[in-house]
């Protein structure tokens, strides 16, 4: 009977410490969100999935504006779906499709501060993660097909704390396994 208790505790510990499959991407890596960076090169080779987050780190005088496909293509400012200028913006990728971001300061988008990220519904491989203590907000972006610039938009939700659904799920799985193991232990 003691063996079942040990197995129960082992399952709980394993499930509790399992990392979530979501990935945090620091936009531009060590360069951050800045003029002169090549964000097309930065995105190449990366696979973005629903549940991943984009972390934008930048100094004063910049913004992170989520925009439509047409505003992204023409670097049109002033029509942002969401905008943040805190210097540390975290965007939760909640929908599959292409998400568009620009710096809303006039001339910065034309200077390269624009990012298009194609998000898949699921991920088959997990690239390395990077951590951040950025001020998070979670939002949804313009969803379009690359061939057609028609956009559908939704309003983002802002949050005050970073959370991971994957870790919550791991804890839930651990709790269920623990209760099942205890139930089997009692019946034995």
N, C-alpha and C positions, 0 to 999 in steps of 0.2 A: 504494500500500500504506500509506503514511503517513496517508492520508485515513481509512482504515478504523480505524487506531489512535486517531485523534482522535475519531472517531464513537464508538468503544468507550468511551473515557474520558468523553466527554460524557454518554453513557447512564448510566454508572456514577454520575457526579456527580449527575445529575438524579434518579435513583432513590434515592440515598442521602440527599438533602436533602428529599425529598417528605414533607410532614407526614402523620401518620396521620389517618384520618377520625374518630377518637374525640375526644370533647370533654370537657374538665374543667369542671365547673360548681361554682362556689363558692356553697354554699347561703346564701341571704340576701344575696348580694353583699357590699357593704361592712358591712352590719349583722351578718353572720355568723349563727351559731346562738345566738339569744338570745331572752329573753322580750320580748313585744310586737311581734315581727315577724309579718307575714302571709305564710305560706309558700304558701297557695293562690294568692295574687296573684303570688308569685315564680315559681311553676311555670307559670302561664298564658302561653301563647305559646311555650313551650319544647318541643322534641321530644327526648325521651331515647331512646337506642338502646343495645342491647347493645354493650359495649366502652367506653361513656362512664364517667366517674367523678364522684362527688359528693364535694366537699371541704367538710367541716364545720370551721369555725374558731370557737372559743369559749373563754371564760375558765373559771376554776375554778368548781366548784359546779354543773357541768352534765355530762351524759353524752349519748352518741349510742347509743340502743338500737334495734336492728332488731327489730320485733315482728310478731305476726300481725295479720290484719285486725281480728279481734275485740278484741284488746288495744289496737290503734290507736283504734278507735271508742269504746271505753270508758275510754281512758287508764289502762289497768291496767299497773302497774309490777311488776317482779319476775319476769316470765316472758320476758325478752329472749332472742331467738335469738342475738344477739351484742350486746356492749356495750363501749364504749370511753370513757374519761374523760381522754384525753391532752391535750385542748385543740386537737388538729389531727388529725381523722379523715378518711381517704380511703377511700371505698367504691367498689369496682369493680362496675359493673352487668353481671353475667354472664348473666342470664336475662331473657327477655321476661316481662312481667306487671307487677303492681303491687307496689312495694316500700314498706314502711311503717317510719317512724322516729319515735321520740319521745325526749324527755329523760326519763331514768329517775328524776329527783328528784321526789318527791311534790309535786304541784301545778303543776309546770312544763308538763306536757302540756296540762292544763286551761287554762293561761295562754297557750297558743298554740304551744308548742314541739313541734309535730308536723308531719310531712311525709309525704305520699303521692306517689310518683313512678310514673307508668305508663311502662314501658319497652317500646319496639317492637323487633322482631327486626332491622330495618335502618333506616337513615336516608336520607332523600332530600335534605335540606338540612342544612348545618352552621352552627349559630349561632356567634357569637363565642366564643372560648375564653378562659379565664383560667388563669393559672399559679399554682402553689402549691408550697411546700416542706414540705408537711404530712407527718406520719408516716403512711405509707400502710398500710392493710390492705385485703385484697380479700375480699369475701364475697358470699354469695348471699342473697337476701331471700325473704320469703314471696311466693309467687306465687298470685294469686287472680284471679277474674273480678270486675269491679266489681258485678255483679248478685248474685253468690253469695259469702258470706263464708267459704267452705270454703278452708282453707289447706294448702299443701304446703310443708314446710320442708326445708332442707338445711344442713349445717354449713359455715361459711365457712372459707376458707384465709387465714392471715395471712402477709404477706410483709414483708421488711425493706427493699426498694428499689422505687422506682417504675419500671415498665417499660412500654413501648409496643409491643404486638404489631404495630401498623401500621408502626413504624419498622423492626422486625426483618424484616417482610415486604418492605419497600422495599429493605433491604440484601440480602435473598435474591434478589430480582428483579434487582438490580444485578449480583450475582455471576453469576447465570445468563446474563444478557445479555453480560457481559464475557467469560465463557468461550466463548459462542457466537461472539462477534465475533472473538476470538482464533483460534478453530478455523477460521472462514471466512478469516481473514487468512493463516493457515498454509497452507490449501489453495489459495489464490490464486496 
